[in-house]
Amino acid sequence: MAHRMSTRIRYDRIRDNGAISRTRNGLLKRKERANRDERMTNLIKNGKFPYTPSIQSWISTKLEIPFSQVKEEDVRSLIK
């Protein structure tokens, strides 16, 4: 019986600590996403089509289409 209780307590602790971590990490991720969006937008404004792979990846994620289907007009509308 004691084994079940200690397992239950351990799983409860894991669940609670996971919730705390997700909250803290989620806040940091939101901040980093905002920084990345700003950084990529500036790179696009200063760069020329086609872009470097990291910028291509960001663009395709934002437009939800493969970069091979992206047109320069799509990118211009994205950064406005």
C-alpha positions as CSV (number, residue, x, y, z in Angstrom):
1,M,0.0,0.0,0.0
2,A,2.8,2.4,0.8
3,H,4.3,1.8,-2.6
4,R,1.1,3.0,-4.3
5,M,1.0,6.1,-2.2
6,S,4.6,7.1,-2.9
7,T,4.1,6.4,-6.6
8,R,1.0,8.6,-6.5
9,I,2.8,11.4,-4.7
10,R,5.7,11.2,-7.2
11,Y,3.4,11.4,-10.2
12,D,1.5,14.3,-8.7
13,R,4.8,16.1,-8.2
14,I,5.8,15.4,-11.8
15,R,2.5,16.7,-13.1
16,D,2.7,19.9,-11.0
17,N,6.3,20.6,-11.9
18,G,5.5,20.0,-15.6
19,A,2.7,22.6,-15.4
20,I,5.0,25.1,-13.8
21,S,7.7,24.5,-16.5
22,R,5.2,24.8,-19.3
23,T,4.0,28.1,-18.0
24,R,7.5,29.5,-17.5
25,N,8.9,28.2,-20.8
26,G,5.8,29.3,-22.7
27,L,6.4,32.9,-21.6
28,L,10.0,32.7,-22.7
29,K,9.0,31.1,-26.0
30,R,6.4,33.8,-26.8
31,K,9.0,36.5,-26.2
32,E,11.6,34.7,-28.4
33,R,9.0,34.3,-31.2
34,A,8.3,38.0,-31.1
35,N,12.0,38.8,-31.3
36,R,12.4,36.3,-34.1
37,D,9.5,37.8,-36.1
38,E,11.0,41.3,-35.7
39,R,14.5,40.1,-36.7
40,M,13.2,38.1,-39.8
41,T,11.0,41.1,-40.9
42,N,14.1,43.4,-40.8
43,L,16.2,40.8,-42.8
44,I,13.5,40.5,-45.4
45,K,13.2,44.3,-45.8
46,N,16.9,44.6,-46.3
47,G,17.4,41.4,-48.4
48,K,16.5,40.2,-51.8
49,F,14.4,37.3,-53.0
50,P,15.2,34.4,-52.8
51,Y,16.3,34.5,-49.2
52,T,18.7,32.4,-47.0
53,P,17.3,29.0,-45.8
54,S,16.5,30.3,-42.3
55,I,14.4,33.1,-43.7
56,Q,12.8,30.8,-46.2
57,S,11.8,28.4,-43.4
58,W,10.3,31.3,-41.4
59,I,8.3,32.6,-44.4
60,S,6.9,29.1,-45.3
61,T,5.9,28.6,-41.7
62,K,4.1,32.0,-41.6
63,L,2.4,31.5,-44.9
64,E,1.8,27.8,-44.3
65,I,3.0,26.8,-47.7
66,P,6.2,25.3,-49.0
67,F,8.8,28.0,-50.0
68,S,8.9,26.6,-53.5
69,Q,5.3,27.9,-53.9
70,V,6.0,31.3,-52.4
71,K,6.1,34.4,-54.7
72,E,7.8,37.6,-53.9
73,E,4.4,39.4,-53.7
74,D,3.4,36.9,-50.9
75,V,6.5,37.9,-48.9
76,R,5.8,41.6,-49.4
77,S,2.2,41.2,-48.2
78,L,3.5,39.2,-45.2
79,I,5.8,41.9,-43.9
80,K,3.3,44.8,-44.2
